[in-house]
Amino acid sequence: MGAVGIAALVGAAALAGWVDAVIGGGGLVLVPVLMSVTGMPAAAVLATNKVAAVTGTASAAVTMVRRIGVPGYTRAYAVVAGVFSACGALAVSLVSDTVIRPVILVLLLAVGVVVAARPAFGAGVGQPRETGRRIAAGAAVTAAVGFYDGIFGPGTGMFLIFGLTAVFAHAFLRSAAMAKVVNTATNLGALAVFIAGGYVVWPLALTLAVANVVGAQLGARTVLAGGSRLVRWALLVLVVVLCTRLGWQEWISSANHT
């Protein structure tokens, strides 16, 4: 791998960090570049990407939590999500992408419709509702999204922001800060499984982690400056991107089976 390839990977890692900090989905940027430039097996690509993702997301989480703050139960959510993410990573070979993709497409379309049709959603109008029942519902959301991150992954940050906003009636910005903490844990849970399997290419992973942190810090500051309105538009853009990507993959898969 020459200097051009390394430069492409470092640039992709920085951009992925920025995207992850703004709304999530940085893997859509870095994973394809890793696959095309390195030629590594899929497991090594995903594991190496997770090292970069966890460092960048953690750094963005620290920046956003300092500025916005998160409820105390967010730490418990992180533990739950991390455990379920590890379970998802262990179960990844048991569930086919062809089964998951149509379900995720439907969920993505539902997210897009709700956010587009309800301008007040995520605007933070009124007081957040943090009853015991809602806190339990939030734990269920983080567990489900954590498992999803381990077994499939694209759009994890977006699903967390949407789910936490729906449960607590938070502003998108507060949900985004909570999502960064939880997403750090889901990345750690899946990464632990990858490390145990010996899949991480450490020299490359650590180089990309540094670039990812730089991008994540820029992304965190972008979110803090843009507020909930920026998160709303970023969420809608990611819905379109993910629907296009998963729809294309589903069409290719169907074509190959006919």
C-alpha positions, 0 to 999 in steps of 0.5 A: 500500500503506497503513500496515495493509499495511506493518504486516502485512508487517513482522509476517509477516517477523518471524514468518517469521524466528522460524519459519525459525530454529526449524525452517525454512519461514518462506516459508510465512508471508511469501510468501502475505502478500507476494502478497496485500498487494503484488500483485507478480509471483511472481518479485518476491515470491520474490526479495524474500522471499529477501532477508529470508530470507537476512539472518534465517537468517544472523543465526540461524546466527551466534547458534547457531554461537557457542553450539553450534559446527559442524564445520569442513567445514560451510563446504565444505557451504555452498559446495556447497549455494549452488552447487546452489541457484543451479543449481536457481533457474536450472532452475526453469522446466524442472520443473513443480510438479505433478511435484515435489509428489508426490515431496516429499509422499512424502519428507515422510511418510517424515521424519515416520514416522522421527522419530515412530517413533524417539524416540532419533533426534536425541536425540544418544545416543552419539558423532556418527559423522564418518568420511570416508564420512559426510562425503561423504554429508553433502556429497551431502545438502547438494547435493541439498537446495540444489538443491531450495531453488533449484527449489522450496524449502518445508521446506529447513531441515527437510530439512537437519536431518533429513538431517544427523542421519541421516548423522552421528547428531548431536543435532537441535540440532547439526544445526540449527546446521549447517543454518542455515549451509548454509541461508544459503548456499542462500538466497544462491545463489538470491538471486544469480540473482534479483538478476541478473534484476532481480526484487528490490524493494529498499526493501521487501526491506530493510525486511522483512529488518530485521524478519526478523532480529529474529524470527530472533534470537528464534527462535534463542534459542527453539531454544537454550532448548528444545534438541533436543526442541523441534526434534523437535516443530517438525519434526513440526509442519512435516511436517504443515503442509507435507503439508497444504499440498502435498496441497491444492495437488495436489488443486486441480491435479488438479481443474483438470485434470479 
